[in-house]
Amino acid sequence: MTNTNDLGFTILSLVVFLPAVGAIILAFMRGQRGAARIFALGWSTLVFAVSLPILFNFKHDAAGLQFYEYFNWIPDWGVRYELGLDGISLWLVLLTTFVTPLAIWSAWNVEEKTNNFLMLILLQEMGMLGVFLAQDLFLFYIFWEFTLIPMYFLIGIWGGKRRIYATVKFFLYTFAASVFMLIGIIALGLLNYKYLAQQGLPTDTAFQVQTLMANINQFGLSDTELKLLFLSFFVAFAVKVPLWPVHTWLPDAHVEAPTAGSVILAAVLLKMGGYGMIRFCVQLFPQIAQEWARPIALLAVIGIIYGAVLSYAQSDIKKLVAYSSVSHMGFIVLGIFALNEVGLQGAVLQMINHGLSTGALFLLIGMVYERTHTRELADYGGLWKVVPVFVYFLLFATMASVGLPGLNGFVGEFLIMLGAFDSPIGWTFTAFAAVGVILAAVYLLKMFQGIASGPFSERRTPHLSDLNRREVAILLPLCILMLVIGLYSAYFTRPMETTIKALEAFVANAAPLIAGQ
């Protein structure tokens, strides 16, 4: 193993595989439900603690990969085990390690096959971390596909009444789309292997992302072939985001998933799609990304409006929040394909913001559902008087999702729209996206009003107790971060500035290739 970080050890590998070690230990703790819960929480917290040195030792002025480590895994195929991190992936890694302990703590009341449930969450964490850190396409694909397995079982075993339908739909959508990406990965790897061999260079980096970025224009590909390769990746990432019109798996998966599954799905899993668009669609195919920026922005804007309208129409509060993710993730795609520094910064920051605020909303919905066993908005009302602590947290998370100035959601959406306005996407799409911000306030305030205001119906929601200390402790870190990002966003955007500036310059330098110059 070769590593090039100042910490003197392979910290990225430790962060990626530590959750798997915890899952293995849990496998030997059968029949110890209470001990397994405490261990899983403590172990996932340890993973978060181990990930913090990455933040503290991250060099803000370095555009390239940091904490880089590799070894030649399958040299005859040009495949490496290769991990690295830059300003784009830094906060996504930390979001993953931060949210996982909270998701585990929220599952304290899971009684059926508790060990298996906790093992799957830790394995899910390993897969997601691998996606954000892999710098070899072959390795990336393994982690990408691996993330399907734990979520498949989390929804399929511990989900709601329609869990089998939701699980199968989730798996088929995401797996089928990933097949296209696999074809693209194989094609790029073979082309790069052939090119490296012709140049008399080592072929062990055939699937390396950085080598592909440098060599792809030397493959002699036609414009049509480049577009097909771009599409092979884009389809997989669009389904994962999800982008309209390939979004229909998400509401079913969210509604049927257990609370911890919904939190992980909203907070981290969807972000893999946005991250993939930046890392592969933009970095490997900058010419096509520029050429198709407006058509993709159109899909994003449709998703923003469509998701908002459908959210307003829902009577199930969990499905309402699920459709809101379609709308909010549309903003992220819009920021990505603005292809400028401001838009890309806003997109990355909004991935973190959405993970925090929507994760908190799903936690709150799960907490109230455990007490009432209903998610119908009509069954609620007047909770201000009965469970005020719950309503305070609900108001805070709702305002963050709406984009209230001073909270995290405002900063991300503002940067995205500013970047989109000052890009080829133009003011028209940005204006329609702004309508989505207004609609978000409409459907989220409708939800809040329906839950908190009006007369309290003891017949429909009897014997309600307010949040306990454990639940407050779960929600408090999320709310603190929402406030801190809203007030001190520069601290969160600064680490990504150099990386994103370099990416913006890389995309701009690819512009002449579009005109065939």
DASUL-V662254 format. One line per field, one symbol per residue. psi: psi as a letter, one per 40 degrees, with the letter a starting at -180 (. if undefined). burial: I if it has 16 or more other C-alpha atoms within 10 Angstrom, else O. A space follows every 10 residues. Layout:
psi = ???
burial = ???
This chain:
psi = hhifieeeig ddddddeddd dddddddefh egdddddddd dddddddddd edddddehhd ehdaiifhii ihcgddefhi hhiiiadded dddddddddd dddddefdeh dhfddddddd dddddddddd deehehdddd dddddddddd dddddddeaa dfdddddddd dddddddddd dddddddddd ddddddddef iheefdehdd ddddedeeef iidddddddd dddddddddd dihhffeedd dddddeiidd dddddddddd eddddddddd ddddfddddd dedddddddd dddddddddd ddeiehdddd dddddddddd ddddddedfi dddddddddd dddddddddd dddddddddd ddfiehdeea hfedddgddd dddddddddd ddfhheiddd dddddddddd dfiedidddd dddddddddd dddddddddd ddiaihgddd gifhiihidd dddddddddd dddddddfdd dddddedddd ddddddddee ddddef.
burial = OOIOIOOOOI IIIOIIIIII IIIOOIOOOO OOIOOIIOII IIIIIIIIOI IIOIOOOIOO OIIOIIIIII OIOOOOIIII IIIIIIIIII IIIIIIIIII IIIIIIIIOI OOOIIIIIII IIIIIIIIII IIIIIIIIII IOIIIIIIOI IIIIIIIIIO OOIIOIIOII IOIIIOIIII IIOIIOOIII IIIOIIOOOO OOIIIIIIII OIOOIIOOOO OOOOOIIOII IIIIIIIIII IIIIOIIIII IIIIIIIIII IIIIIIIIII IIIIIIIIII IIIIIIIIII OOIIOIIIII IIIIIIIIII IIOIOIIIII IIIIIIIIII IIIIIIIIII IIIIIIIIII IIIIIIIIII IIIIIIIIIO OIOIIIIOII IIIIOIIIII IOIIIIIIII IIIIOIIIII IIIIIIIIII IIIIIIOOII OOIIOIIOII IIIIIOIIII IIIOOIOOOO IOOOOIIOOO IOOIIOOIIO IIIIIIOOIO OIIOIIIIII IOIIOOIOOI IOOOOOO
